[in-house]
């Protein structure tokens, strides 16, 4: 099999890259070890930055997003007895949209599903630092296959095969595992809030989000070693009511459709480019979900790489490929810092001094226009690091 770009991983990063390349007339093949049904059903991020929405709409993927996505112009920050709104649109002129990653993937598969080989196994990358890079795999029928390409892109996440293909002496990583995780639920109940609530509480962080006018997404800070089986539905709702409680406001509950515990990690790996191999998304970096940056960071990587690959295949220019890592990492580190900052401000760790410092920071953000603007600018998203950015 011969193509121009071989993409490992059919998550939103790999699928979006394949789609954007196809709009430029550049061929690609995507390989994925999971089934299409699994990929379409994965419950992940739900907040899209302004530039992510603009890119999806401009590339022809905006119909369902515009019909079903919910534009939010701010968020609520809360601590016991107080709730304050940060008005993104007033502070920055920009907004975010609530539209689940599951829906983004469905939109992408509708236009690029035929380019994906699902349920493959024994995927391996070859000669990525040479002249004839390729990806080998066993297809779901048991046949051995090889994709020969000009460029290979690793979009296969933290546990994928792409990053380990780079020789260990060349890799450098920065990593932090946080002493808490998120117990997340998807509930069949209309949201009890108009916009997301980020709540600091002595018992731990809580968050009220949503996926649609009928589905609520809520989170509780828990020990990452806890078992989800220890959390009955009644216990979850009781704890959410305690941490999100505010006089005059009621949290509606309903059937819980899905629940799970996710550990929290900050991770950045270099290089993001090795020879003909380029890494995007979680293959190169992970952020805690507090800042709503994971999916948006992957999209930003893809935007920068698409421009670079377009210049390479159209004009044989290599300058944008050569600067891909530098441009991508500027945004990666900014978003890594913002995600760490939001996480550190809102999650309790048992230290009473830390608690008072967190409350002081929350009061400052909610009383200072400059501090609120800084949060808003980072949350709605900084511009993509493309050469055409404003």
For each residue, the residues with C-beta under 8 A, 3 or more apart:
1: 29 145 146 147 148
2: 147 148 149
3: 6 27 28 29 147 148 149
4: 21 26 27 28 149 150 151 313
5: 17 18 21 26 27 28 29 149 150 151 152 153 309
6: 3 28 29 31 133 134 135 147 148 149 151 152 153
7: 10 14 17 18 28 29 30 31 152 153 155
8: 14 30 31 123 125 135 152 153 154 155 156 160 161 162
9: 13 14 30 31 32 154 155 156 157 160 162 281 283
10: 7 14 15 30 31 32 34 39 109 116 118 155
11: 14 15 39 42 105 155 156 157 281 282 298
12: 15 16 101 104 105 108 281 295 298 299
13: 9 16 17 155 280 281 282 298 299 301 302
14: 7 8 9 10 11 17 18 30 32 153 155 156 280
15: 10 11 12 18 19 30 105 108 109 112 116
16: 12 13 19 20 108 298 299 302
17: 5 7 13 14 20 21 28 153 155 280 302 305 306
18: 5 7 14 15 21 22 28 30 108 112 115 116
19: 15 16 22 23 59 61 108 111 112
20: 16 17 23 24 59 302 303 306
21: 4 5 17 18 24 26 27 28 306 309 310
22: 18 19 25 26 27 28 111 112 115
23: 19 20 59 60
24: 20 21 306 309 310 313 314
25: 22
26: 4 5 21 22 309 310 313
27: 3 4 5 21 22
28: 3 4 5 6 7 17 18 21 22 115
29: 1 3 5 6 7 115 117 147 149
30: 7 8 9 10 14 15 18 112 115 116 117
31: 6 7 8 9 10 116 117 120 123 135 137 147
32: 9 10 14 39 116 117 118 119 120
33: 119 120 121 123
34: 10 38 39 118 119
35: 38 39 118 119
36: 39 40 109 113 116 118
37: 40 41
38: 34 35 41 42
39: 10 11 32 34 35 36 42 105 109 118
40: 36 37 102 105 106 109
41: 37 38 102
42: 11 38 39 101 102 105
43: 100 101 102 186 258
44: 100 101 102 294 295
45: 100 101 289 292 294 295 296
46: 98 99 100 101 209 210 211 217
47: 96 97 98 196 209 292 296
48: 52 53 56 65 69 96 97 98 99 104 295 296
49: 52 53 96 292 296 299 380 381
50: 53 54 94 95 96 380 381
51: 54 55 296 299 300 303 381 383 384
52: 48 49 55 56 295 296 299 300 381
53: 48 49 50 56 57 62 65 69 97 99
54: 50 51 57 58
55: 51 52 58 59 299 303 384
56: 48 52 53 59 61 62 65 104 107
57: 53 54 61 62 65 66
58: 54 55 62
59: 19 20 23 55 56
60: 23 111
61: 19 56 57 65 104 107 108 111
62: 53 56 57 58 65 66
63: 66 67
64: 67 68 69 103 106 107
65: 48 53 56 57 61 62 68 69 97 99 103 104 107
66: 57 62 63 69
67: 63 64
68: 64 65 99 103 212
69: 48 53 64 65 66 97 98 99
70: 97 98 99 210 212 213
71: 95 96 97
72: 75 88 95 96 97 98 195 196
73: 87 88 89 90 95 195
74: 85 86 87 88 89 195 376
75: 72 85 86 88 195 196 197 198 379
76: 83 84 85 86 193 195 196 197 198
77: 83 84 85 86 198 200 362 365 366
78: 82 83 84 197 198 199 200 244 246
79: 82 199 200 201 359 362
80: 201 202
81: 246 247
82: 78 79 366
83: 76 77 78 197 246 249
84: 76 77 78 366
85: 74 75 76 77 195
86: 74 75 76 77 91 365 366 372 375 376 379
87: 73 74 90 91 372 376
88: 72 73 74 75 91 92 94 95 96 376 379 380
89: 73 74 92 93 94 95
90: 73 87
91: 86 87 88 369 372 373 376 377
92: 88 89 373 376 377 380
93: 89
94: 50 88 89 376 380 381
95: 50 71 72 73 88 89 380
96: 47 48 49 50 71 72 88 292 379 380 381
97: 47 48 53 65 69 70 71 72
98: 46 47 48 69 70 72 209 210 211
99: 46 48 53 65 68 69 70 103 104
100: 43 44 45 46 103 104 211
101: 12 42 43 44 45 46 104 105 295
102: 40 41 42 43 44 105 106
103: 64 65 68 99 100 106 107
104: 12 48 56 61 65 99 100 101 107 108 295
105: 11 12 15 39 40 42 101 102 108 109
106: 40 64 102 103 109 110
107: 56 61 64 65 103 104 110 111
108: 12 15 16 18 19 61 104 105 111 112
109: 10 15 36 39 40 105 106 112 113 116
110: 106 107 113
111: 19 22 60 61 107 108
112: 15 18 19 22 30 108 109 115 116
113: 36 109 110 116
114:
115: 18 22 28 29 30 112
116: 10 15 18 30 31 32 36 109 112 113
117: 29 30 31 32 120 137 139 140 145
118: 10 32 34 35 36 39 140
119: 32 33 34 35 139 140
120: 31 32 33 117 123 137 138 139 140 145
121: 33 137 138
122: 136 137 138
123: 8 31 33 120 135 136 137 156 161
124: 135 136 137 161
125: 8 128 133 134 135 152 154 161 162 165 277
126: 133 134 135 136
127: 130 131 132 133 134
128: 125 133 152 165 274 275 276 277
129: 274 275 276 277
130: 127 133 275 276
131: 127
132: 127 148
133: 6 125 126 127 128 130 148 149 150 151 152 275 276 277
134: 6 125 126 127 146 147 148 149 152
135: 6 8 31 123 124 125 126 146 147 149 152
136: 122 123 124 126 144 145 146 147
137: 31 117 120 121 122 123 124 144 145 147
138: 120 121 122 142 143 144 145
139: 117 119 120 142 143 145
140: 117 118 119 120
141:
142: 138 139
143: 138 139
144: 136 137 138
145: 1 117 120 136 137 138 139
146: 1 134 135 136
147: 1 2 3 6 29 31 134 135 136 137
148: 1 2 3 6 132 133 134
149: 2 3 4 5 6 29 133 134 135 152 276
150: 4 5 133 276 313
151: 4 5 6 133 276 277 278 309 312
152: 5 6 7 8 125 128 133 134 135 149 162 276 277 278
153: 5 6 7 8 14 17 277 278 279 280 305
154: 8 9 125 160 161 162 163 165 277 278 279 280 283 284
155: 7 8 9 10 11 13 14 17 162 279 280 281 283 298
156: 8 9 11 14 123 159 160 161 162 283
157: 9 11 160 281 282 283
158: 267 282 283 286
159: 156
160: 8 9 154 156 157 163 283
161: 8 123 124 125 154 156 164 165
162: 8 9 125 152 154 155 156 165 277 279 283
163: 154 160 166 171 269 279 283 284
164: 161
165: 125 128 154 161 162 274 277
166: 163 170 171 271 274 277
167: 170 171
168: 171
169:
170: 166 167 271 274
171: 163 166 167 168 269 270 271
172: 269 270
173: 267 268 269 270
174: 266 267 268 269
175: 265 266 267 268
176: 265 266 267 340
177: 263 264 265
178: 181 224 263 264 265 266 288 343 347
179: 223 224 349
180: 204 205 221 222 223 224 264 347 349
181: 178 221 222 223 224 226 261 262 263 264
182: 207 219 220 221 222 261 262 264 289
183: 219 220 221 222 226 228 231 236 259 260 261
184: 217 218 219 259 260 261 262
185: 217 218 219 236 256 257 258 259
186: 43 211 215 216 217 256 257 258 259
187: 215 216 217 218 253 254 255 256 257
188: 214 215 254 255 256 257
189: 192 214 215 216 252 253 254 255
190: 213 214 216 252
191: 194 208 209 210 213 216
192: 189 208 216 249 250 251 252
193: 76 196 197 208 210
194: 191
195: 72 73 74 75 76 85
196: 47 72 75 76 193 207 208 209 210
197: 75 76 78 83 193 206 207 208 244
198: 75 76 77 78 205 207 290 342 346
199: 78 79 205 206 207 208 243 244 346
200: 77 78 79 205 345 346 348 358 359 362
201: 79 80 204 205 206 242 243 348
202: 80 348 355
203: 239 242 243 348
204: 180 201 220 221 222 243 347 348
205: 180 198 199 200 201 219 220 221 243 290 346 347 348
206: 197 199 201 218 219 220 221 239 240 243 244
207: 182 196 197 198 199 218 219
208: 191 192 193 196 197 199 216 218 240 244 251
209: 46 47 98 191 196 216 217 218 219
210: 46 70 98 191 193 196 213 215 216 217
211: 46 98 100 186 215 216 217
212: 68 70 215
213: 70 190 191 210
214: 188 189 190
215: 186 187 188 189 210 211 212 257
216: 186 187 189 190 191 192 208 209 210 211 252 254
217: 46 184 185 186 187 209 210 211
218: 184 185 187 206 207 208 209 240
219: 182 183 184 185 205 206 207 209
220: 182 183 204 205 206 236 239 240 243
221: 180 181 182 183 204 205 206 347 348
222: 180 181 182 183 204 226 231 261
223: 179 180 181 226
224: 178 179 180 181 261 262 263 264
225:
226: 181 183 222 223 230 231 261
227: 230 261
228: 183 231 259 260 261
229:
230: 226 227
231: 183 222 226 228 235 236 259
232: 235 236
233: 236 237 256
234: 237 238
235: 231 232 238 239
236: 183 185 220 231 232 233 239 240 256 259
237: 233 234 240 241 251 253
238: 234 235 241 242
239: 203 206 220 235 236 242 243
240: 206 208 218 220 236 237 243 244 251 253
241: 237 238 244 245 251
242: 201 203 238 239 245
243: 199 201 203 204 205 206 220 239 240
244: 78 197 199 206 208 240 241 251
245: 241 242 249 251
246: 78 81 83 249
247: 81
248:
249: 83 192 245 246
250: 192
251: 192 208 237 240 241 244 245
252: 189 190 192 216
253: 187 189 237 240
254: 187 188 189 216
255: 187 188 189
256: 185 186 187 188 233 236 259
257: 185 186 187 188 215
258: 43 185 186
259: 183 184 185 186 228 231 236 256
260: 183 184 228
261: 181 182 183 184 222 224 226 227 228
262: 181 182 184 224 289
263: 177 178 181 224
264: 177 178 180 181 182 224 288 289 290 343
265: 175 176 177 178 286 288
266: 174 175 176 178 286 287 288 336 339 340
267: 158 173 174 175 176 285 286
268: 173 174 175 284 285 329 332 333 336
269: 163 171 172 173 174 272 279 284 285
270: 171 172 173 284 325 329
271: 166 170 171 274 325
272: 269 278 279 280 284 301 324 325 328 329
273: 277 278 279 321 324 325
274: 128 129 165 166 170 271 277
275: 128 129 130 133
276: 128 129 130 133 149 150 151 152
277: 125 128 129 133 151 152 153 154 162 165 166 273 274
278: 151 152 153 154 272 273 305 321 324
279: 153 154 155 162 163 269 272 273 283 284
280: 13 14 17 153 154 155 272 283 284 298 301 302 305
281: 9 11 12 13 155 157 284 285 297 298 301 302
282: 11 13 157 158 285 286 294 298
283: 9 154 155 156 157 158 160 162 163 279 280
284: 154 163 268 269 270 272 279 280 281 301 328 332
285: 267 268 269 281 282 297 332 336
286: 158 265 266 267 282 294
287: 266 291 293 294 297 335 336 339 340
288: 178 264 265 266 291 339 340 342 343
289: 45 182 262 264 292 294 339
290: 198 205 264 339 342 343 346 347
291: 287 288 335 338 339 341 342 343 378 379
292: 45 47 49 96 289 296 379
293: 287 296 297 335 338 339
294: 44 45 282 286 287 289 297 298
295: 12 44 45 48 52 101 104 298 299
296: 45 47 48 49 51 52 292 293 299 300 335 381
297: 281 285 287 293 294 300 301 331 332 335
298: 11 12 13 16 155 280 281 282 294 295 301 302
299: 12 13 16 49 51 52 55 295 296 302 303
300: 51 52 296 297 303 304 328 331 384 385
301: 13 272 280 281 284 297 298 304 305 328 332
302: 13 16 17 20 280 281 298 299 305 306
303: 20 51 55 299 300 306 307 384 386
304: 300 301 307 308 324 327 328 384 385 386
305: 17 153 278 280 301 302 308 309 324 328
306: 17 20 21 24 302 303 309 310
307: 303 304 310 311 320 386 387 388
308: 304 305 311 312 320 321 323 324
309: 5 21 24 26 151 305 306 312 313 321
310: 21 24 26 306 307 313 314
311: 307 308 314 315 317 319 320 321
312: 151 308 309 315 316 317 318 320 321
313: 4 24 26 150 309 310 316
314: 24 310 311 317
315: 311 312
316: 312 313
317: 311 312 314 320 321
318: 312 321 322
319: 311 322 323
320: 307 308 311 312 317 323 324 387
321: 273 278 308 309 311 312 317 318 324
322: 318 319
323: 308 319 320 326 327
324: 272 273 278 304 305 308 320 321 327 328
325: 270 271 272 273 328 329
326: 323 329 330
327: 304 323 324 330 331 385 386
328: 272 284 300 301 304 305 324 325 331 332 385
329: 268 270 272 325 326 332 333
330: 326 327 333 334 385
331: 297 300 327 328 334 335 382 384 385
332: 268 284 285 297 301 328 329 335 336
333: 268 329 330 336 337
334: 330 331 337 338 378 382
335: 287 291 293 296 297 331 332 338 339 378 382
336: 266 268 285 287 332 333 339 340
337: 333 334 340 341
338: 291 293 334 335 341 342 378 379
339: 266 287 288 289 290 291 293 335 336 342 343
340: 176 266 287 288 336 337 343 344
341: 291 337 338 344 345
342: 198 288 290 291 338 339 345 346 375
343: 178 264 288 290 291 339 340 346 347
344: 340 341 347 358
345: 200 341 342 358 361 362 365
346: 198 199 200 205 290 342 343 358
347: 178 180 204 205 221 290 343 344
348: 200 201 202 203 204 205 221 354 355 358
349: 179 180 354
350:
351: 354 355
352: 355 356
353: 356 357
354: 348 349 351 357 358
355: 202 348 351 352 358 359
356: 352 353 359 360
357: 353 354 360 361
358: 200 344 345 346 348 354 355 361 362
359: 79 200 355 356 362 363
360: 356 357 363 364
361: 345 357 358 364 365
362: 77 79 200 345 358 359 365 366
363: 359 360 366 367
364: 360 361 367 368 371
365: 77 86 345 361 362 368 371 372 375
366: 77 82 84 86 362 363 372
367: 363 364 371
368: 364 365 371 372
369: 91 372 373
370: 373 374
371: 364 365 367 368 374 375
372: 86 87 91 365 366 368 369 375 376
373: 91 92 369 370 376 377
374: 370 371 377 378
375: 86 342 365 371 372 378 379
376: 74 86 87 88 91 92 94 372 373 379 380
377: 91 92 373 374 380 382
378: 291 334 335 338 374 375 381 382
379: 75 86 88 96 291 292 338 375 376
380: 49 50 88 92 94 95 96 376 377
381: 49 50 51 52 94 96 296 378
382: 331 334 335 377 378
383: 51 389 390
384: 51 55 300 303 304 331 389
385: 300 304 327 328 330 331 389
386: 303 304 307 327 389
387: 307 320
388: 307
389: 383 384 385 386
390: 383
